[in-house]
């Protein structure tokens, strides 16, 4: 299954592992890249020296391309950008903002730049600014989310731009990959499924919470802050809802949210921590090595596309 995205990124399968702060560290990233996908370190609010270590550890564990996700709401984002430039990371993805001001510096050293975009307007601006591809991420995703669904966003972005489009949000198996290709995407970004990869170093409680989640178990908190995030419902999300209903200020809500993702991902606190996951969590049923996840998804996608071709061949000519 080779697409334009595989040529661009020099990878075997058109599958990017979503960069997840506190969740996607060197072990998972290298496992995904070694299996022919593109692993991505989630920089999040990481201290700069830790990000450098993660990058170097990834380089030790794989000689395949990999990436770093830069979360643009991070207070020390400029320092994280410098480290990523110094380490000459092959690919960067960006989230939660517009990377316009620093695209050129990465392009100059040959780093591929792939922003997450929640709308056609931003996709067009990014294409003009010279990015290599865009990730069209629907509101089904875990973490920081936009308004549009993957099903509505992807084909509209595909029609608007001439660069490869990567579909994200609500994809966790081969059916999702086949559907994304049908919408015109050149590849997919998958986060939640990889939380339950053997190599993922997130706290075991987090993996179990994703495994136990059913279809309606996620919710979006923080809409009033302008930075809505999809999480698995728990004590923290109910408390957040209550504060928002009671008219808490943006500052109060942001202060309350500080450190909560780390609390879930590192300390395993499933009640007071922020357990970010996508709506597709209900489809994740087991923990297995990243390579198995990838190979099964690719096989399933090919089978699904084959079956669809049979449906077409068996139907009467119109
Ligand atoms: O970034 C993500 N997912 C994330 S970030 C995160 S950590 C976090 N910290 C504090 C508050 C909220 C989250 C957990 N998960 N996904 C990529 C993404 N980017 N989704 C939506 C967007 C986005 C939104 C607006 C990208 C660009 C954008 O542009 C606005 C503008 O500046 O024009």
py3Dmol code that shows the C-alpha trace and the ligand (Angstrom):
import py3Dmol

protein = """\
ATOM      1  CA  UNK A   1       0.000   0.000   0.000  1.00  0.00           C
ATOM      2  CA  UNK A   2       2.277   2.771  -1.221  1.00  0.00           C
ATOM      3  CA  UNK A   3       0.888   6.295  -1.436  1.00  0.00           C
ATOM      4  CA  UNK A   4       2.283   9.772  -2.170  1.00  0.00           C
ATOM      5  CA  UNK A   5       2.865  10.122   1.562  1.00  0.00           C
ATOM      6  CA  UNK A   6       5.123   7.038   1.625  1.00  0.00           C
ATOM      7  CA  UNK A   7       7.283   8.595  -1.116  1.00  0.00           C
ATOM      8  CA  UNK A   8       7.415  11.936   0.714  1.00  0.00           C
ATOM      9  CA  UNK A   9       8.383  10.523   4.109  1.00  0.00           C
ATOM     10  CA  UNK A  10      10.344   7.486   2.873  1.00  0.00           C
ATOM     11  CA  UNK A  11       8.177   5.090   4.860  1.00  0.00           C
ATOM     12  CA  UNK A  12       6.645   1.743   3.917  1.00  0.00           C
ATOM     13  CA  UNK A  13       3.068   2.106   5.204  1.00  0.00           C
ATOM     14  CA  UNK A  14       1.039   5.357   5.144  1.00  0.00           C
ATOM     15  CA  UNK A  15       0.557   5.308   8.906  1.00  0.00           C
ATOM     16  CA  UNK A  16       1.738   8.077  11.226  1.00  0.00           C
ATOM     17  CA  UNK A  17       1.595   7.565  14.970  1.00  0.00           C
ATOM     18  CA  UNK A  18       0.063  10.663  16.578  1.00  0.00           C
ATOM     19  CA  UNK A  19       2.489  12.622  18.754  1.00  0.00           C
ATOM     20  CA  UNK A  20       1.059  12.298  22.282  1.00  0.00           C
ATOM     21  CA  UNK A  21       2.555  14.307  25.146  1.00  0.00           C
ATOM     22  CA  UNK A  22       3.767  12.078  28.038  1.00  0.00           C
ATOM     23  CA  UNK A  23       2.652   9.036  26.006  1.00  0.00           C
ATOM     24  CA  UNK A  24       4.682   8.676  22.804  1.00  0.00           C
ATOM     25  CA  UNK A  25       8.307   8.384  23.900  1.00  0.00           C
ATOM     26  CA  UNK A  26      11.354   6.890  22.157  1.00  0.00           C
ATOM     27  CA  UNK A  27      10.399   3.193  22.614  1.00  0.00           C
ATOM     28  CA  UNK A  28       6.996   3.516  20.919  1.00  0.00           C
ATOM     29  CA  UNK A  29       8.289   5.961  18.305  1.00  0.00           C
ATOM     30  CA  UNK A  30      11.142   3.644  17.282  1.00  0.00           C
ATOM     31  CA  UNK A  31       8.854   0.583  17.257  1.00  0.00           C
ATOM     32  CA  UNK A  32       6.413   2.306  14.874  1.00  0.00           C
ATOM     33  CA  UNK A  33       9.197   3.558  12.599  1.00  0.00           C
ATOM     34  CA  UNK A  34      10.944   0.158  12.603  1.00  0.00           C
ATOM     35  CA  UNK A  35       7.627  -1.411  11.544  1.00  0.00           C
ATOM     36  CA  UNK A  36       7.458   0.872   8.484  1.00  0.00           C
ATOM     37  CA  UNK A  37       5.214   3.653   9.822  1.00  0.00           C
ATOM     38  CA  UNK A  38       6.291   7.054  11.139  1.00  0.00           C
ATOM     39  CA  UNK A  39       6.724   7.275  14.904  1.00  0.00           C
ATOM     40  CA  UNK A  40       6.357  10.715  16.473  1.00  0.00           C
ATOM     41  CA  UNK A  41       7.653  11.959  19.832  1.00  0.00           C
ATOM     42  CA  UNK A  42       5.025  14.033  21.663  1.00  0.00           C
ATOM     43  CA  UNK A  43       7.023  17.006  22.942  1.00  0.00           C
ATOM     44  CA  UNK A  44       4.096  18.605  24.818  1.00  0.00           C
ATOM     45  CA  UNK A  45       5.451  20.590  27.774  1.00  0.00           C
ATOM     46  CA  UNK A  46       8.675  18.514  27.983  1.00  0.00           C
ATOM     47  CA  UNK A  47      11.760  20.301  29.345  1.00  0.00           C
ATOM     48  CA  UNK A  48      14.213  20.955  26.506  1.00  0.00           C
ATOM     49  CA  UNK A  49      16.941  18.601  27.795  1.00  0.00           C
ATOM     50  CA  UNK A  50      14.415  15.747  28.071  1.00  0.00           C
ATOM     51  CA  UNK A  51      13.253  16.339  24.491  1.00  0.00           C
ATOM     52  CA  UNK A  52      16.861  16.195  23.315  1.00  0.00           C
ATOM     53  CA  UNK A  53      17.340  12.908  25.197  1.00  0.00           C
ATOM     54  CA  UNK A  54      14.169  11.439  23.681  1.00  0.00           C
ATOM     55  CA  UNK A  55      15.332  12.391  20.189  1.00  0.00           C
ATOM     56  CA  UNK A  56      18.790  10.886  20.762  1.00  0.00           C
ATOM     57  CA  UNK A  57      17.327   7.701  22.272  1.00  0.00           C
ATOM     58  CA  UNK A  58      15.022   7.349  19.252  1.00  0.00           C
ATOM     59  CA  UNK A  59      18.028   7.707  16.926  1.00  0.00           C
ATOM     60  CA  UNK A  60      19.742   4.886  18.843  1.00  0.00           C
ATOM     61  CA  UNK A  61      16.697   2.620  18.534  1.00  0.00           C
ATOM     62  CA  UNK A  62      15.954   3.155  14.839  1.00  0.00           C
ATOM     63  CA  UNK A  63      17.661   4.312  11.670  1.00  0.00           C
ATOM     64  CA  UNK A  64      14.292   4.938  10.005  1.00  0.00           C
ATOM     65  CA  UNK A  65      12.622   8.369   9.721  1.00  0.00           C
ATOM     66  CA  UNK A  66      10.701   9.636  12.762  1.00  0.00           C
ATOM     67  CA  UNK A  67       9.192  12.910  13.906  1.00  0.00           C
ATOM     68  CA  UNK A  68       8.555  15.317  16.772  1.00  0.00           C
ATOM     69  CA  UNK A  69       5.164  16.880  17.476  1.00  0.00           C
ATOM     70  CA  UNK A  70       5.419  20.465  18.686  1.00  0.00           C
ATOM     71  CA  UNK A  71       2.390  21.604  20.691  1.00  0.00           C
ATOM     72  CA  UNK A  72       2.227  25.316  20.036  1.00  0.00           C
ATOM     73  CA  UNK A  73       0.450  26.245  23.298  1.00  0.00           C
ATOM     74  CA  UNK A  74       3.575  25.217  25.220  1.00  0.00           C
ATOM     75  CA  UNK A  75       5.049  28.256  27.025  1.00  0.00           C
ATOM     76  CA  UNK A  76       8.676  27.390  26.092  1.00  0.00           C
ATOM     77  CA  UNK A  77       7.839  26.379  22.506  1.00  0.00           C
ATOM     78  CA  UNK A  78      10.699  28.468  21.076  1.00  0.00           C
ATOM     79  CA  UNK A  79      13.280  26.454  23.032  1.00  0.00           C
ATOM     80  CA  UNK A  80      11.716  23.166  21.882  1.00  0.00           C
ATOM     81  CA  UNK A  81      11.867  24.425  18.284  1.00  0.00           C
ATOM     82  CA  UNK A  82      15.603  25.160  18.680  1.00  0.00           C
ATOM     83  CA  UNK A  83      16.337  21.652  20.029  1.00  0.00           C
ATOM     84  CA  UNK A  84      14.357  20.057  17.219  1.00  0.00           C
ATOM     85  CA  UNK A  85      16.286  22.130  14.669  1.00  0.00           C
ATOM     86  CA  UNK A  86      19.665  21.343  16.272  1.00  0.00           C
ATOM     87  CA  UNK A  87      18.927  17.614  16.307  1.00  0.00           C
ATOM     88  CA  UNK A  88      17.863  17.694  12.631  1.00  0.00           C
ATOM     89  CA  UNK A  89      14.726  15.659  13.186  1.00  0.00           C
ATOM     90  CA  UNK A  90      13.461  14.297   9.828  1.00  0.00           C
ATOM     91  CA  UNK A  91       9.800  15.367  10.300  1.00  0.00           C
ATOM     92  CA  UNK A  92       7.877  17.762  12.540  1.00  0.00           C
ATOM     93  CA  UNK A  93       4.145  17.862  13.059  1.00  0.00           C
ATOM     94  CA  UNK A  94       2.501  20.770  14.875  1.00  0.00           C
ATOM     95  CA  UNK A  95      -0.676  21.027  16.907  1.00  0.00           C
ATOM     96  CA  UNK A  96      -2.928  23.599  18.537  1.00  0.00           C
ATOM     97  CA  UNK A  97      -1.815  26.582  16.458  1.00  0.00           C
ATOM     98  CA  UNK A  98      -0.269  28.082  13.346  1.00  0.00           C
ATOM     99  CA  UNK A  99       3.437  27.206  12.748  1.00  0.00           C
ATOM    100  CA  UNK A 100       3.747  29.879  10.015  1.00  0.00           C
ATOM    101  CA  UNK A 101       6.617  31.830  11.604  1.00  0.00           C
ATOM    102  CA  UNK A 102       9.084  28.918  11.754  1.00  0.00           C
ATOM    103  CA  UNK A 103       8.211  26.724   8.752  1.00  0.00           C
ATOM    104  CA  UNK A 104      11.050  28.236   6.693  1.00  0.00           C
ATOM    105  CA  UNK A 105      13.792  27.374   9.203  1.00  0.00           C
ATOM    106  CA  UNK A 106      12.825  23.696   9.203  1.00  0.00           C
ATOM    107  CA  UNK A 107      12.437  23.559   5.418  1.00  0.00           C
ATOM    108  CA  UNK A 108      15.939  25.065   5.016  1.00  0.00           C
ATOM    109  CA  UNK A 109      17.554  22.069   6.742  1.00  0.00           C
ATOM    110  CA  UNK A 110      15.379  19.521   4.941  1.00  0.00           C
ATOM    111  CA  UNK A 111      12.954  18.733   7.781  1.00  0.00           C
ATOM    112  CA  UNK A 112       9.465  17.884   6.503  1.00  0.00           C
ATOM    113  CA  UNK A 113       6.801  20.095   8.088  1.00  0.00           C
ATOM    114  CA  UNK A 114       3.283  18.725   8.588  1.00  0.00           C
ATOM    115  CA  UNK A 115       0.821  20.823  10.615  1.00  0.00           C
ATOM    116  CA  UNK A 116      -2.464  19.587  12.058  1.00  0.00           C
ATOM    117  CA  UNK A 117      -5.252  21.729  10.615  1.00  0.00           C
ATOM    118  CA  UNK A 118      -8.891  21.781  11.792  1.00  0.00           C
ATOM    119  CA  UNK A 119     -10.265  23.701   8.758  1.00  0.00           C
ATOM    120  CA  UNK A 120      -9.958  24.241   4.984  1.00  0.00           C
ATOM    121  CA  UNK A 121      -8.923  27.875   5.553  1.00  0.00           C
ATOM    122  CA  UNK A 122      -5.874  26.922   7.631  1.00  0.00           C
ATOM    123  CA  UNK A 123      -4.987  24.096   5.200  1.00  0.00           C
ATOM    124  CA  UNK A 124      -4.861  26.643   2.367  1.00  0.00           C
ATOM    125  CA  UNK A 125      -2.738  29.060   4.415  1.00  0.00           C
ATOM    126  CA  UNK A 126      -0.327  26.262   5.307  1.00  0.00           C
ATOM    127  CA  UNK A 127      -0.034  25.078   1.695  1.00  0.00           C
ATOM    128  CA  UNK A 128       0.868  28.654   0.657  1.00  0.00           C
ATOM    129  CA  UNK A 129       3.444  28.788   3.467  1.00  0.00           C
ATOM    130  CA  UNK A 130       5.192  25.764   1.927  1.00  0.00           C
ATOM    131  CA  UNK A 131       4.377  22.830   4.223  1.00  0.00           C
ATOM    132  CA  UNK A 132       4.884  19.310   2.856  1.00  0.00           C
ATOM    133  CA  UNK A 133       1.506  17.816   3.847  1.00  0.00           C
ATOM    134  CA  UNK A 134      -1.336  18.520   6.276  1.00  0.00           C
ATOM    135  CA  UNK A 135      -3.040  16.405   8.904  1.00  0.00           C
ATOM    136  CA  UNK A 136      -6.826  16.940   8.717  1.00  0.00           C
ATOM    137  CA  UNK A 137      -7.863  16.052  12.254  1.00  0.00           C
ATOM    138  CA  UNK A 138     -11.527  15.562  13.101  1.00  0.00           C
ATOM    139  CA  UNK A 139     -13.173  16.187  16.450  1.00  0.00           C
ATOM    140  CA  UNK A 140     -13.255  12.423  17.141  1.00  0.00           C
ATOM    141  CA  UNK A 141      -9.569  12.714  18.168  1.00  0.00           C
ATOM    142  CA  UNK A 142      -8.228  12.621  21.665  1.00  0.00           C
ATOM    143  CA  UNK A 143      -6.706  15.723  23.217  1.00  0.00           C
ATOM    144  CA  UNK A 144      -7.090  19.189  21.739  1.00  0.00           C
ATOM    145  CA  UNK A 145      -9.874  19.126  19.136  1.00  0.00           C
ATOM    146  CA  UNK A 146     -11.484  21.235  16.423  1.00  0.00           C
ATOM    147  CA  UNK A 147     -15.187  21.337  15.476  1.00  0.00           C
ATOM    148  CA  UNK A 148     -15.501  19.315  12.261  1.00  0.00           C
ATOM    149  CA  UNK A 149     -15.715  15.543  12.016  1.00  0.00           C
ATOM    150  CA  UNK A 150     -13.092  13.580  10.095  1.00  0.00           C
ATOM    151  CA  UNK A 151     -15.742  12.461   7.568  1.00  0.00           C
ATOM    152  CA  UNK A 152     -16.666  16.080   6.746  1.00  0.00           C
ATOM    153  CA  UNK A 153     -13.203  17.681   7.040  1.00  0.00           C
ATOM    154  CA  UNK A 154     -10.991  15.285   5.056  1.00  0.00           C
ATOM    155  CA  UNK A 155     -12.708  15.396   1.624  1.00  0.00           C
ATOM    156  CA  UNK A 156     -13.097  19.183   1.808  1.00  0.00           C
ATOM    157  CA  UNK A 157      -9.381  19.605   2.570  1.00  0.00           C
ATOM    158  CA  UNK A 158      -8.471  17.066  -0.146  1.00  0.00           C
ATOM    159  CA  UNK A 159     -10.397  19.130  -2.707  1.00  0.00           C
ATOM    160  CA  UNK A 160      -8.843  22.397  -1.549  1.00  0.00           C
ATOM    161  CA  UNK A 161      -5.099  21.589  -1.572  1.00  0.00           C
ATOM    162  CA  UNK A 162      -2.569  19.852  -3.844  1.00  0.00           C
ATOM    163  CA  UNK A 163      -0.311  18.471  -1.109  1.00  0.00           C
ATOM    164  CA  UNK A 164      -0.844  15.080   0.613  1.00  0.00           C
ATOM    165  CA  UNK A 165      -3.603  15.029   3.230  1.00  0.00           C
ATOM    166  CA  UNK A 166      -3.362  12.748   6.258  1.00  0.00           C
ATOM    167  CA  UNK A 167      -6.682  11.823   7.904  1.00  0.00           C
ATOM    168  CA  UNK A 168      -6.848  11.761  11.705  1.00  0.00           C
ATOM    169  CA  UNK A 169      -9.533  11.273  14.325  1.00  0.00           C
ATOM    170  CA  UNK A 170     -11.602   8.118  14.777  1.00  0.00           C
ATOM    171  CA  UNK A 171      -9.192   5.731  13.018  1.00  0.00           C
ATOM    172  CA  UNK A 172      -7.952   2.598  14.804  1.00  0.00           C
ATOM    173  CA  UNK A 173      -8.095  -0.262  12.299  1.00  0.00           C
ATOM    174  CA  UNK A 174      -7.893  -1.223   8.618  1.00  0.00           C
ATOM    175  CA  UNK A 175     -11.486  -0.170   7.958  1.00  0.00           C
ATOM    176  CA  UNK A 176     -10.613   3.350   9.074  1.00  0.00           C
ATOM    177  CA  UNK A 177      -7.560   3.370   6.810  1.00  0.00           C
ATOM    178  CA  UNK A 178      -9.600   2.178   3.797  1.00  0.00           C
ATOM    179  CA  UNK A 179     -12.275   4.810   4.527  1.00  0.00           C
ATOM    180  CA  UNK A 180      -9.629   7.541   4.770  1.00  0.00           C
ATOM    181  CA  UNK A 181      -8.117   6.546   1.420  1.00  0.00           C
ATOM    182  CA  UNK A 182     -11.643   6.554  -0.042  1.00  0.00           C
ATOM    183  CA  UNK A 183     -12.028  10.161   1.148  1.00  0.00           C
ATOM    184  CA  UNK A 184      -8.873  11.044  -0.793  1.00  0.00           C
ATOM    185  CA  UNK A 185      -6.355  11.001   2.052  1.00  0.00           C
ATOM    186  CA  UNK A 186      -2.805   9.766   1.323  1.00  0.00           C
ATOM    187  CA  UNK A 187      -2.410   8.315   4.804  1.00  0.00           C
ATOM    188  CA  UNK A 188      -3.660   8.289   8.364  1.00  0.00           C
ATOM    189  CA  UNK A 189      -2.540   9.499  11.762  1.00  0.00           C
ATOM    190  CA  UNK A 190      -3.426   7.151  14.605  1.00  0.00           C
ATOM    191  CA  UNK A 191      -3.059   7.972  18.303  1.00  0.00           C
ATOM    192  CA  UNK A 192      -5.404   6.121  20.652  1.00  0.00           C
ATOM    193  CA  UNK A 193      -4.677   2.652  19.182  1.00  0.00           C
ATOM    194  CA  UNK A 194      -0.958   3.108  19.853  1.00  0.00           C
ATOM    195  CA  UNK A 195      -1.562   3.982  23.528  1.00  0.00           C
ATOM    196  CA  UNK A 196      -2.195   0.239  23.847  1.00  0.00           C
ATOM    197  CA  UNK A 197       1.006  -0.818  22.066  1.00  0.00           C
ATOM    198  CA  UNK A 198       3.306  -2.985  24.194  1.00  0.00           C
ATOM    199  CA  UNK A 199       6.172  -0.511  23.695  1.00  0.00           C
ATOM    200  CA  UNK A 200       4.148   2.494  24.878  1.00  0.00           C
ATOM    201  CA  UNK A 201       5.596   3.627  28.230  1.00  0.00           C
ATOM    202  CA  UNK A 202       2.410   5.320  29.493  1.00  0.00           C
ATOM    203  CA  UNK A 203       1.207   4.130  32.939  1.00  0.00           C
ATOM    204  CA  UNK A 204      -0.507   0.708  32.808  1.00  0.00           C
ATOM    205  CA  UNK A 205      -3.682   2.233  34.350  1.00  0.00           C
ATOM    206  CA  UNK A 206      -3.974   4.516  31.298  1.00  0.00           C
ATOM    207  CA  UNK A 207      -3.844   1.525  28.935  1.00  0.00           C
ATOM    208  CA  UNK A 208      -6.488  -0.283  30.997  1.00  0.00           C
ATOM    209  CA  UNK A 209      -8.715   2.816  30.970  1.00  0.00           C
ATOM    210  CA  UNK A 210      -8.554   2.917  27.141  1.00  0.00           C
ATOM    211  CA  UNK A 211      -9.239  -0.846  26.936  1.00  0.00           C
ATOM    212  CA  UNK A 212     -12.291  -0.481  29.203  1.00  0.00           C
ATOM    213  CA  UNK A 213     -13.707   2.563  27.358  1.00  0.00           C
ATOM    214  CA  UNK A 214     -16.949   2.181  25.420  1.00  0.00           C
ATOM    215  CA  UNK A 215     -18.224   4.288  22.515  1.00  0.00           C
ATOM    216  CA  UNK A 216     -19.752   7.101  24.635  1.00  0.00           C
ATOM    217  CA  UNK A 217     -17.097   7.251  27.333  1.00  0.00           C
ATOM    218  CA  UNK A 218     -15.240  10.347  26.080  1.00  0.00           C
ATOM    219  CA  UNK A 219     -16.278  13.966  26.466  1.00  0.00           C
ATOM    220  CA  UNK A 220     -14.885  17.376  25.507  1.00  0.00           C
ATOM    221  CA  UNK A 221     -13.875  19.646  28.375  1.00  0.00           C
ATOM    222  CA  UNK A 222     -12.649  23.232  28.342  1.00  0.00           C
ATOM    223  CA  UNK A 223     -14.790  24.594  25.483  1.00  0.00           C
ATOM    224  CA  UNK A 224     -15.098  27.934  27.323  1.00  0.00           C
ATOM    225  CA  UNK A 225     -11.275  28.252  27.468  1.00  0.00           C
ATOM    226  CA  UNK A 226     -10.911  28.162  23.691  1.00  0.00           C
ATOM    227  CA  UNK A 227      -8.731  25.030  24.053  1.00  0.00           C
ATOM    228  CA  UNK A 228     -11.214  22.150  24.153  1.00  0.00           C
ATOM    229  CA  UNK A 229      -9.774  18.692  24.848  1.00  0.00           C
ATOM    230  CA  UNK A 230     -11.344  15.231  24.455  1.00  0.00           C
ATOM    231  CA  UNK A 231     -10.794  12.986  27.474  1.00  0.00           C
ATOM    232  CA  UNK A 232     -12.232   9.806  28.971  1.00  0.00           C
ATOM    233  CA  UNK A 233     -14.960  10.815  31.442  1.00  0.00           C
ATOM    234  CA  UNK A 234     -13.849  10.709  35.090  1.00  0.00           C
ATOM    235  CA  UNK A 235     -13.918  12.735  38.294  1.00  0.00           C
ATOM    236  CA  UNK A 236     -11.678  15.421  36.739  1.00  0.00           C
ATOM    237  CA  UNK A 237     -13.867  15.892  33.638  1.00  0.00           C
ATOM    238  CA  UNK A 238     -17.016  16.143  35.828  1.00  0.00           C
ATOM    239  CA  UNK A 239     -15.296  18.716  38.045  1.00  0.00           C
ATOM    240  CA  UNK A 240     -14.218  20.661  34.945  1.00  0.00           C
ATOM    241  CA  UNK A 241     -17.823  20.623  33.626  1.00  0.00           C
ATOM    242  CA  UNK A 242     -19.113  21.849  36.970  1.00  0.00           C
ATOM    243  CA  UNK A 243     -16.590  24.704  37.074  1.00  0.00           C
ATOM    244  CA  UNK A 244     -17.491  25.727  33.521  1.00  0.00           C
ATOM    245  CA  UNK A 245     -21.234  25.666  34.320  1.00  0.00           C
ATOM    246  CA  UNK A 246     -20.561  27.743  37.446  1.00  0.00           C
ATOM    247  CA  UNK A 247     -18.883  30.358  35.248  1.00  0.00           C
ATOM    248  CA  UNK A 248     -15.236  29.831  36.260  1.00  0.00           C
ATOM    249  CA  UNK A 249     -12.839  32.173  34.458  1.00  0.00           C
ATOM    250  CA  UNK A 250     -10.452  30.968  31.741  1.00  0.00           C
ATOM    251  CA  UNK A 251      -7.532  31.591  34.134  1.00  0.00           C
ATOM    252  CA  UNK A 252      -9.109  29.467  36.882  1.00  0.00           C
ATOM    253  CA  UNK A 253      -9.854  26.628  34.452  1.00  0.00           C
ATOM    254  CA  UNK A 254      -6.353  26.723  32.951  1.00  0.00           C
ATOM    255  CA  UNK A 255      -4.771  26.772  36.400  1.00  0.00           C
ATOM    256  CA  UNK A 256      -6.943  23.812  37.409  1.00  0.00           C
ATOM    257  CA  UNK A 257      -5.938  21.881  34.250  1.00  0.00           C
ATOM    258  CA  UNK A 258      -2.173  22.309  34.762  1.00  0.00           C
ATOM    259  CA  UNK A 259      -0.224  19.067  35.186  1.00  0.00           C
ATOM    260  CA  UNK A 260      -3.306  16.855  34.868  1.00  0.00           C
ATOM    261  CA  UNK A 261      -2.162  15.016  31.716  1.00  0.00           C
ATOM    262  CA  UNK A 262       1.120  14.124  33.409  1.00  0.00           C
ATOM    263  CA  UNK A 263      -0.823  12.958  36.482  1.00  0.00           C
ATOM    264  CA  UNK A 264      -2.736  10.445  34.327  1.00  0.00           C
ATOM    265  CA  UNK A 265       0.060   9.371  31.987  1.00  0.00           C
ATOM    266  CA  UNK A 266       2.969   9.135  34.441  1.00  0.00           C
ATOM    267  CA  UNK A 267       1.365   8.643  37.880  1.00  0.00           C
ATOM    268  CA  UNK A 268      -1.598   6.570  36.634  1.00  0.00           C
ATOM    269  CA  UNK A 269      -4.230   8.661  38.440  1.00  0.00           C
ATOM    270  CA  UNK A 270      -7.374   7.795  36.483  1.00  0.00           C
ATOM    271  CA  UNK A 271      -9.745   9.968  38.538  1.00  0.00           C
ATOM    272  CA  UNK A 272      -7.878  13.267  39.075  1.00  0.00           C
ATOM    273  CA  UNK A 273      -5.784  13.011  35.887  1.00  0.00           C
ATOM    274  CA  UNK A 274      -6.641  14.025  32.306  1.00  0.00           C
ATOM    275  CA  UNK A 275      -7.031  10.765  30.349  1.00  0.00           C
ATOM    276  CA  UNK A 276      -6.923  12.016  26.764  1.00  0.00           C
ATOM    277  CA  UNK A 277      -8.255   9.523  24.199  1.00  0.00           C
ATOM    278  CA  UNK A 278     -10.301   9.560  20.994  1.00  0.00           C
ATOM    279  CA  UNK A 279     -13.897   8.425  20.437  1.00  0.00           C
ATOM    280  CA  UNK A 280     -12.522   5.270  18.815  1.00  0.00           C
ATOM    281  CA  UNK A 281     -11.174   4.047  22.207  1.00  0.00           C
ATOM    282  CA  UNK A 282     -14.143   1.632  22.343  1.00  0.00           C
ATOM    283  CA  UNK A 283     -12.621  -0.265  19.411  1.00  0.00           C
ATOM    284  CA  UNK A 284      -9.312  -0.916  21.173  1.00  0.00           C
ATOM    285  CA  UNK A 285      -9.454  -4.352  22.767  1.00  0.00           C
ATOM    286  CA  UNK A 286      -5.903  -5.546  23.331  1.00  0.00           C
ATOM    287  CA  UNK A 287      -2.303  -4.634  24.013  1.00  0.00           C
ATOM    288  CA  UNK A 288       0.152  -5.870  21.385  1.00  0.00           C
ATOM    289  CA  UNK A 289       3.454  -4.823  19.793  1.00  0.00           C
ATOM    290  CA  UNK A 290       3.302  -1.798  17.475  1.00  0.00           C
ATOM    291  CA  UNK A 291       4.535  -3.909  14.537  1.00  0.00           C
ATOM    292  CA  UNK A 292       1.593  -6.314  14.950  1.00  0.00           C
ATOM    293  CA  UNK A 293      -0.869  -3.425  15.195  1.00  0.00           C
ATOM    294  CA  UNK A 294       0.512  -1.951  11.971  1.00  0.00           C
ATOM    295  CA  UNK A 295       0.701  -5.213  10.010  1.00  0.00           C
ATOM    296  CA  UNK A 296      -2.836  -6.223  11.018  1.00  0.00           C
ATOM    297  CA  UNK A 297      -4.231  -2.814  10.099  1.00  0.00           C
ATOM    298  CA  UNK A 298      -2.511  -2.842   6.698  1.00  0.00           C
ATOM    299  CA  UNK A 299      -3.765  -6.368   5.944  1.00  0.00           C
ATOM    300  CA  UNK A 300      -7.300  -5.447   7.000  1.00  0.00           C
ATOM    301  CA  UNK A 301      -7.260  -2.284   4.879  1.00  0.00           C
ATOM    302  CA  UNK A 302      -6.184  -4.299   1.818  1.00  0.00           C
ATOM    303  CA  UNK A 303      -8.899  -6.938   2.493  1.00  0.00           C
ATOM    304  CA  UNK A 304     -11.577  -4.260   2.875  1.00  0.00           C
ATOM    305  CA  UNK A 305     -10.552  -2.549  -0.364  1.00  0.00           C
ATOM    306  CA  UNK A 306     -10.522  -5.944  -2.143  1.00  0.00           C
ATOM    307  CA  UNK A 307     -14.060  -6.673  -0.921  1.00  0.00           C
ATOM    308  CA  UNK A 308     -15.249  -3.260  -2.065  1.00  0.00           C
ATOM    309  CA  UNK A 309     -13.819  -3.976  -5.513  1.00  0.00           C
ATOM    310  CA  UNK A 310     -15.800  -7.240  -5.584  1.00  0.00           C
ATOM    311  CA  UNK A 311     -18.968  -5.320  -4.734  1.00  0.00           C
ATOM    312  CA  UNK A 312     -18.323  -3.025  -7.694  1.00  0.00           C
ATOM    313  CA  UNK A 313     -17.566  -5.910 -10.085  1.00  0.00           C
ATOM    314  CA  UNK A 314     -20.711  -7.796  -9.052  1.00  0.00           C
ATOM    315  CA  UNK A 315     -23.060  -4.868  -9.475  1.00  0.00           C
ATOM    316  CA  UNK A 316     -24.987  -4.262 -12.706  1.00  0.00           C
ATOM    317  CA  UNK A 317     -23.535  -1.654 -15.044  1.00  0.00           C
ATOM    318  CA  UNK A 318     -25.300   1.680 -14.651  1.00  0.00           C
TER     319      UNK A 318
END
"""
ligand_1 = """\
33
LIG
O -2.709 19.290 19.431
C -3.449 18.353 19.292
N -3.793 17.540 20.316
C -3.402 17.713 21.608
S -2.459 18.971 22.227
C -2.614 18.347 23.766
S -1.942 19.095 25.176
C -3.054 20.336 25.551
N -2.634 21.224 26.419
C -3.429 22.241 26.790
C -4.692 22.417 26.260
C -5.143 21.509 25.365
C -4.316 20.454 25.009
C -3.338 17.218 23.739
N -3.754 16.883 22.538
N -4.004 18.046 18.115
C -3.764 18.818 16.963
C -4.774 19.867 16.767
N -4.459 21.076 16.377
N -6.096 19.771 16.916
C -6.628 20.976 16.579
C -5.576 21.786 16.246
C -5.545 23.155 15.803
C -6.439 24.113 16.270
C -6.348 25.442 15.833
C -4.557 23.544 14.914
C -4.476 24.839 14.475
C -5.363 25.765 14.937
O -5.198 27.011 14.448
C -5.722 28.112 15.069
C -4.971 29.293 14.492
O -4.043 29.750 15.180
O -5.260 29.667 13.353
"""
view = py3Dmol.view(width=600, height=400)
view.addModel(protein, "pdb")
view.setStyle({"model": 0}, {"cartoon": {"style": "trace"}})
view.addModel(ligand_1, "xyz")
view.setStyle({"model": 1}, {"stick": {}})
view.zoomTo()
view.show()
